Amino acid sequence: MAQELEIEFKTLLHASDYQKIYQHYQFDKQPYTDQTNIYFDTPDQQLRQQRFGLRIRRFKDNQGELTLKCPTKGHGLLEITDTLSKEQLVNLLQNQTILTSGAVAEKLLESNIAIEQLQPIASLRTKRYELQLPIGLLALDESWYGKIHDYELELEVTDEVQGKADFKSLLETFQIPYTPGENKIMRAISNQ
């Protein structure tokens, strides 16, 4: 189980801007992560109402994790993650459910979310490149959901104020316009 405050800044990218970042950081010479997120909510959208995001993330090697993202008072999100074994991952996906124990389940129960009512609502596949920079963890994503194919740049930081300035500077350096977008779960739900 891991619990951390996630502070990240992101922008949607045009394909040409994706290529600028990809080529500059030589991502063609680096490994990427192929991951599929399966998002969950209750039929009456209890998670959405509380601004929670719940997903099972399946990696290409059939490893997985269960993650709940919860709002905080600041810019960041509280991210609670339980690691899943291959067997757990397969079982949960086949049964279209989540773990009934662990840190994620505990937080859901504290928030009066009935785990047995949760069901898959959307999925999204991402090819992700990551690179640790002095200013934070850079993630370059190419995602597919429904009939949509998009690109996104993220910078995960530890300090909100400095991180915002560094992200703005990064975009200016590459002459990339800031293009706000909904988070992945909302994009996936809207385009299934």
N, C-alpha and C positions, 0 to 999 in steps of 0.2 A: 504494500500500500504506500502510495506517495501522495503528499498533499503540498501544494505550492501555490504561491500567488503568481499568476500569469499576467504580465504586463507586455502587451504587444501592440505594434502599430502596423497597419497594413493598407495596401492599395491594390485595386484591380489593375491589371496591365493589358496593354495591347500586345499582340503577338510580337511586334517589332521591338517593343521595350523588354519583353521577356528575353528575346534573343540577345539584346545588349547586355543584360545582367549575366545570362548564361555564358556568353563568350568572354566577358571581362573576367569572370571568376573561374573560367576554364572548367565548367561543370561537366564537359564531355570527358574529362579525365578523372572524374570522381564518381563514387557510387551514389545511387539514389535509393529512396525507399518507395516501394509500391504499396499503397495502403488503401483499404476500403473502409469507410465509415458507415455504419448502420445506425441511424438515429431512432430514438424511441420517445414516445409520449403516451399519455392516456387518451382515450377517445374524446374526453372533454378538455383536453389540452392543459392539464394541471401544471405540467412543467413549463410550458410556454407562458402561462399566466404568471409564474414566479420568476420568469426570465432565466430558467435553468436550461442547460443543454446536456443531453445524455446520449452517449454513443458507445457502441462496441467498435473497436478498431481492429481490423484483421490485416495482418501483414502478409506478404507474399509467401513467407515460410510457414504459414498457418499458426504463427504466434499471435497473441492478441492482448488487448487491454480493454477494460471497462472504465470509462471516464465520465464524471459529472462535473460540469462547469456551473458555478454559482456566482451571481453578481456580488460585488463588494461595494463599499462606500466610495472608493476611488475609481481610477480608470481600469484597474485590473480585474481579473476573475479568479476566484478560488477554484483550483482544479484538483479534484480528488480522483485518484486512479488506483484501480486494483488490477494487478497483472493476472492474465488468464493462461492456464496451461492449454496445450493443443486440444486435450480432451474436453476441457471446460468450454473452449471456444466452439468446437464442433457441436457440442450438446446445446449450448445457448442459442446458436444460430439455427439449429434444426428445430428447436422448440420455440423460437422467436420470443425469448425472454432474457432476463438478466440474472445475475447472482442474487440470491436472497440473503446472503451474509457478506460481510466485508465492510469496508469504509464507505463505499458508495451506497450500499443498501441502508447502512446506519443513517447517513445524511438524508436519504429519501424518507425514511421512517420518521426522523426528527421533523421533517418538513410536511408530514401528513400526506405523503404520496403513497398510494397503494401499489406495491410492486406487482401484484398479480394483474393489475389493470394495464400495465405498460405493454406496448406493442410497437413493432417496427413501423416507422412512418415515411422513411426516405433513406436513400443510400447515395454515396458519392465516392468516386475513386480518385485518388491523387497520386501523382508522381512527384515526389518531393526531393529537392536537393537542399542540404543544409551546410552552412559554413560558419564557424565561430570567428567573428571579427572583434576587434578591440571594443567596438561600440555595442555589441550584442550578438545574438544568434540570428543569422540571416537565413530565411527559408524562401526558396523559390518553388512555387507550386504550379502544376498544370493539372487541372481537374476536369472530370466528366461526370455529369449527372443529368438524367433525362436526355434531352437532345442537345444539351448545352456543353460547350467545351470552353473553359476560361483559364486565365492566368492570374496569379496573385503573388505579391511580394510581401513578406512579413519580416519584422524586426522585433525579436523578443529581447526585452531589456530588464534591468533590475531597478532602475530609477525612472519614474514617469516623466519628470521635467526634462532631464538630460536626454532621455530616450526620444522624446518628441522632437527636440532640437536636432538630434543626430539623424533621425529618420527624415526630417525635412531636408537636411543637408545632403543625405544620401540621394534623395530624389532630385535635388538640384544638380548634384554632380553628374548624374546620368541624364539630365534634362527629361525627367519623367514626370508627367502631370499627376497630381494626386487625384485619384478616382475612387471615391468612397464606394463601398459596396456592402451589402448585407453579409453577415457571417455565413460560413459554409452551410450550417444547418438550415438557415432560412432560405438560402439559394436552392438547396436540394429539395426542400419541402415545396417550394414554389414551382419547381420544374420537373416533377416526377411524371 
